Amino acid sequence: MSAPRIALCGFQIECNRFAPPAGLDAFRAGWLEGPALLADARSPVHNNLGEFNGFVAAMDAAGPWQPVPLLFARAQPDGPVTAAAWAGIRDRLFAALEAAGRLDGVFCVLHGAALAEDEDDPEGVLVTGIRRRIGMAPLVVTCDLHANVSHSLAAVPDAFVGYRTNPHLDMRDRGAEAALLLRRILAGERFHVAMRRLPLVPPSVSLLTASGPYAEAIAAGQALAAREPTIANVSVMGGFAFSDSPHGGMSVVVTGTDAERAETAAEELALRIWTMRRRFTVRLTPIAEAVARAAAAEETLILADVADNPGGGGRGNTTALLAALHAAGVHGVLAGLFHDPALAEEAHALGQGARFVARLNRANPPDDPFAPPLAAEAEVLVVSDGAVTGRRGIYAGVRVDLGRRAALRLDGITLVVVSARIQCADPVFFEHLGLDPRAARVVVVKSRGHFRAGFDEVAPPERILEVDAPGLTSPVLTRFAFRRLPRPIYPLDEDASFEAA
């Protein structure tokens, strides 16, 4: 075969059914089209999270090929994509695919937990549409490990590759793995993709991969792949509860050259995970206890405001934990990132050194269940705008636009206010403003788990408290009115069962 023509494309957003809808503007900062997509994939500082970088590098190393960059639309986690925005992205990607001419393969970067106002399975629609347009040419996809894997998302691609680390640090490696699988298909191998979905919806904080049941499940899958040559990939997908998706629940996806063995391997691993279901538990620290620990801290303590994680669709503006720390007079607190564009603009207009009454969530009603207004005397310490380059963890080497932002001193609390909603997963989000998290007594991060890979130099796991505060990403799943999640499902339904097919 002459140098194969391989299309590059993708659609990446994690959707929280309980958050406000996301329009096309949500994809503005992560939009890469045509040559810009390939240039980004070959740049050390990039907009994508790394899958394209790993794929392109591995394809380059493996031999001649012709990349055909189409479209990649990525947004921060948010609510369901509006019907108009989803239709526009879908149709634009399909049009680019049709205009590309003959293709020998497609690499597609997906998340797996997307929603649209009028579609519960956008990724399934995309892979089905791609298959319709490319015929028997190979299609390889990567997905975030929080994917809610539908039948189409598993059955249509020729190979399926899911992340294996949480916090997510292996996107580049998974892109490289996808390239190697695609090369194997181009060389004549044929894969079968098997999937088993469990009636298990683990709380997000139970899906870390350094230790615990999810780490053990992933390790079991990798051991299986290592000892059996017919198995090319095992992906254990944790799912994303807040999508409230009919495809929700943890799943096992196995790609292999022997269809029967791939099916039995997926079944065996799913049954093994089911026996561990009661270990996927939530242990949160009440706000009062967290405040008391913060007041007494002698070494840097991290308080994770996991219920208001912008990385899961949280709005980044809940005030319960902040208000409690402020009322208790706790000093030496560094907190962020608080999403409040109006406050950030006001701080910019006033300038460094200004003193004023900071009115957080000024447009919200007093009885807002998550983000009521909060007013406090404040001083503008520093203002900034523009993009920063991530230093550690999920954002290492990634260009991140925080919009206009300001560091405000509210008595003993230094609060970083931003106009672009994003989770606080990298110390650079503080450092670029001259703030050192390691010098703080208490660091408050609005993040669910990705902060652990960025802030591990600030505090070890034993000095991290996951706080039980209100918000759209609370790990206490009984606080949500799920309507589309398949039932019965554990732990919402104690009587849920799973048996061999």
Protein Blocks (a to p, Z undefined) as FASTA:
>chain_A
ZZdddddddddddddfkbccddfklmmmmgcehjllmmmmmpfbdfbfolmmmmmmmmmm
noccddddfbdcdddddddddfklmmmmmmmmmmmmmmnopafbdcdddfhlaccfkbcb
lmlmmmmmmmmmnomaccdddddfkbccdfklmmmpmbdcddfbdcdfklmmmmmmmmmm
mmmmmnopacddddddddbdcdfklmcckbcjklmmmmmmmmmmmmmmkbmbdcddebjf
klopakgccddddddfblklmmmmmmmmmmmmmmmmmmmccddddfklmmmmmmmpcbdc
ddddfklcfknopaolafklmmmmmmnopghiacdddddfklmmmmmmnoghiacdddeh
klbcfklmklgcdddddddfbdcedjdddfbhjlgoiacdebjaddddehjaccdddfbd
cddfbfklmmmnopafklpmbdcdddfklmmmmmmmmpcfklcccdddedjkbfblklpc
cfkbccdddfkbmkbccddZZ
